[in-house]
Amino acid sequence: EGDRVPGLADRFHEAIVRRGLDLSVRILERYAAERGFELADSEALGEVVCASLVGFSLQQTIFGARFAGLEDERFIAAWVDSTIAVIERLERSHVHV
């Protein structure tokens, strides 16, 4: 609908997408700081975390839930586990992303 309604895509991006990304970046930076390390590119990591959630949701919306291949609960469980694993690995190794 962005082509049919001037400014809609920009407003949606600022109000929803950018706001969610900024929140995730702040949370990741705070988590790292509380544990004594700094992320080299917290915005990129935040984008990966957010984009995976948005992508799964869009896939369900565009193609239908049956094309996503799994239920929401399984996706969220895997997303949480993998996000925690990445952050814990960074914390242990002090490798910066």
C-alpha positions in Angstrom: 0.0 0.0 0.0 3.0 2.3 0.3 2.8 3.2 -3.4 -0.9 4.1 -3.1 -0.7 6.1 0.1 2.2 8.7 0.0 4.3 8.6 3.1 2.7 5.5 4.5 5.8 3.4 4.3 7.9 6.1 5.9 5.5 6.6 8.8 5.2 2.8 9.3 8.9 2.4 9.3 9.5 5.2 11.8 6.6 4.3 14.1 6.9 0.5 14.1 10.1 -0.8 12.5 12.6 1.8 13.7 11.1 1.9 17.2 11.4 -1.8 17.6 15.0 -1.9 16.3 16.0 1.0 18.6 14.5 -0.8 21.6 16.3 -4.1 20.8 19.6 -2.3 20.3 19.2 -0.5 23.7 18.4 -3.8 25.4 21.4 -5.6 23.8 23.7 -2.8 24.7 22.5 -2.7 28.3 22.8 -6.5 28.7 26.3 -6.4 27.4 27.3 -3.4 29.6 25.9 -5.1 32.7 28.2 -8.0 31.9 31.3 -6.0 31.2 31.6 -6.1 27.5 30.7 -4.0 24.5 29.1 -5.1 21.2 31.1 -3.9 18.3 28.0 -3.6 16.1 24.9 -3.7 18.3 22.7 -2.2 15.5 23.6 -5.1 13.2 22.8 -7.7 15.9 19.6 -5.9 16.8 18.6 -6.0 13.1 19.2 -9.8 13.0 17.2 -10.3 16.1 14.3 -8.2 14.9 14.4 -9.2 11.2 14.0 -12.9 12.1 10.8 -12.1 14.1 9.4 -9.9 11.4 10.3 -12.3 8.6 8.6 -15.2 10.3 5.4 -13.2 10.8 5.5 -11.9 7.2 5.9 -15.3 5.8 2.9 -16.5 7.7 0.9 -13.5 6.5 1.9 -13.7 2.9 1.9 -17.4 2.4 -0.3 -18.7 5.2 0.6 -20.5 8.4 1.0 -23.9 6.7 3.9 -22.6 4.6 5.9 -21.4 7.7 6.5 -25.0 8.5 6.1 -24.8 12.3 3.9 -23.3 15.0 4.5 -19.9 16.6 5.5 -21.6 19.9 8.3 -23.6 18.3 9.6 -20.6 16.4 9.6 -18.4 19.5 11.3 -21.1 21.6 14.0 -21.6 19.0 14.4 -17.8 18.6 14.8 -17.3 22.4 17.3 -20.2 22.7 19.4 -19.0 19.7 19.4 -15.4 20.8 20.5 -16.3 24.3 23.2 -18.7 23.0 24.7 -16.0 20.7 24.8 -13.5 23.6 26.2 -16.0 26.1 28.9 -17.0 23.5 29.9 -13.3 23.1 29.9 -12.9 26.9 32.2 -15.9 27.4 34.6 -15.1 24.6 34.4 -11.4 24.6 34.2 -11.7 20.9 32.5 -8.6 19.5 30.0 -8.6 16.7 
